[in-house]
Amino acid sequence: MTDAILGPIEHLMTSWWVYAALFGLCAVDALVPVFPSEAPLILAGVYAASDPHGPNVVLVVLVSALGACLGDHLSYGLGHLLGTSWLEKKPKRRRTVERVRGVLHQRGSWALLVVRFIPGGRCVATLSLGATGYPLRSFTPYDLFATLVWAVHGTVIGYIGGHAFEDNPIAGIATGMGIAIVLAGLLEWRRHHAEKRSERSQDEKEPSSAGAWG
């Protein structure tokens, strides 16, 4: 799937149409995550660094962030229209909603930045936020910030890879994807261990609370 997307995009790298393509792909991926939209961002970053006729790196960041933000808001709106009933029909969906609420309770609106780097997680989170009535006035500014950070992250990784392998764009893309995968893995590892620590802390508090009331 990713190769089928990147092939046509690569042919647009010296055309202004690349910006429209990036905007559309990032919007669609935020709503229906069928491919990693970081890949086109990294590809654009590589060509911005290695090809004098390649895209402008600032415009790549801006159109990608705006496209992702639009997709997030469409997902939020869809969740708002559907409500929580569709989420509660299946235990897995119910657990997802509870988990999103828990993350929001712990981290507030900054959770939008965390879930943006979790493939598939951002779609579930934005749907759940809309369904549970999370305020749009809080959602929009934090989502704009989250999508901008995400776009800078993907584009800069590609740009670094493009500078390192100016004569070999494929190697630059592979390097950029590798760095992105490693960073995503580290973020997920940190999140997982933070949740484990929180659970252990909660378990330790419960016996002492029970003893106090006994």
N, C-alpha and C positions, 0 to 999 in steps of 0.2 A: 504493500500500500504506500509506504513512504517513498520508494523508488518511483512509483507511478506519479506521485505528486511532485517530487523534486526534479524529475526529468524535464517536464514542461517549464517549471519555474526557472531552471538553469538557463533556458533559451531566452528568458525575458530579462536577464540580469543587466543587459546593456540598453534596455528600453524603459521608458517611463511607465509602461504597463506593470512593471514589477511591483510598484507601490500599490496599485489596485489589487494585484494578486495577493500580496502580503496582508493587506487590510481584510480581504475576503476570507482568506485561509484562517487568520487568527480569530475572526468573528465566528466562523463556522466551528472551529475547534473548541471554542469556549462553550458553545451550545451543544454540539454533538462531537465528543472527542473520539474521532475515528483514526487519527494519526497524530504524532507528536509535532505540534506547531513550532516547537523550538528548532526543528531541523531546517525549515525555510529561513528562519532568522539567522541561524549559524551560516547557512549557505550565502545569504546576502552579505553578512559580515565578512566572509572570506573574499567575495568578489569586490567588496568596497575597498579592501586593503590591497588586493593583488592585481586588480584590473583597472587601468586609468579610466575606462569607460563604464566601470561598474556603478552601482547605486551609491547615493549619498548616505553615509552612515547615520546622520542625524535624522534624515527623512525616514529611513528604515525603522529607527526606534519609534518615531512619532506615529507613523501610520500603523505599525504593528500594535503599539499600546492602545491606540484609539479603536482599532478593530477588535482587540481582545476585550476592551471595556464595553464596547457595544454588545458583543456576544454574551458577556457576563450579565448585562442588564436585560437582554432578551431571556436568558435563562432565569434570572430573578423574577421577571414578569410572568413567565410561564408557571413558575412555582406559585406565585401569588394567585394566579387564576385557578390553578388546580387545587390549592389548599393542602391541608395536611392529611385528608382522608386517603388519598392515593398512596401517601408515604406509609400510612399505618396498616395497609392491607397485608404487607409482608413483614415478617420479623426482621429481616435483613435491612429493609428500608427504615423500619422503626429504630433500629439500633444506630443507623447512620444519622438520623435526626438527633437522637440523644447525644451522639458523639459530637456533632457540630455544635449543639447547645453547650456541651461541656467545654469545648475549645473556646467558644465565644465567652463563656463565663470566666475562664481562666485568663484569656488574652485580650478579650474585647474585640474591637474591629480590626486589630492587627492580625487576627487569625486569617483575614483575607489574603495577606501577604504570604502566610505559610502555605495555605492550600493552593495558591497559584503555581507553586513549584511541585505539586503532586499531580501527575497525569491522571485525569479522570476525577480526582478529588475536587478540583475547582468547580466542575460542572455539578457534582452532587451537592457541594456546599452552597453554591449560588441558588440552585433549585430549592434547597432546604431553607435558606434564609428568606426567600420570597414566600414560601409556603407557610412559614411560622410567623410571618408578619414583622420581620426585622425592618426597622425604619429605613426608608430609602435615603433620607437626608444623612444618615450615618454610613450607609452602604456606598454611595456614590464617591465621596472624596477618598475614602480608604481604598476603594477598588481602583480608582484612577492612579493612586500612588503605587498600588500593588502591580498593576499592569505595566506601569512605566519602569519600575525596578526589574520586572521580569523581561521586558523588551531590551533594556540596557544589558542585562545579564547575558541573554542569548546572542545579541549582536556583537558585544565586546569579545565574547569567547571566539566567535567566528573571525572577528577582525584580528585578534591576536594570532589565530591559526593561519590566517591569510598572509600576515607579515612574515611569519616564520617559514612559510612554504610558498613564496611568491611564484616560483616556477612550477609548482605542483599543487593546484587547487584541491585535487582529490585528497591529498595528504592533509591539507589544511582543514578540509571538512571533517575528515576522520578524526583529526586531533581535537577539533572543536567539539564534536559529538562525544568523544571520550571524556573530555574535561567536564562537559555538561552532565554526563551520566555519573561521574565520580562525585560531583558537587551535589547532585540530587540524592545520591545514595547517602552521603554524609548528612544531609539535612534530614532525611528519613530516619537514619540511625539516631541522630540527636533527638528527634521528636519521639521516637519509640522509647528511648531510655528515659526521657523526661517524663513520659506517661508512666513508666514502670516505677520511677522514684515517687511520683505523686500517689500512685496506688499503694506503695509500701508505707508512705507517710500516713495515708488515710487509715490503713489497717492498724498501724501502731497507735493512732489516736483513739480508735474505737474501743479497744479494751480498757484504756485508762478512763475513758468517759463512762463506760459501763461500771467500772469499779467505783467511780465517784458517786454514782447514783445508787450503788448497791448498799 
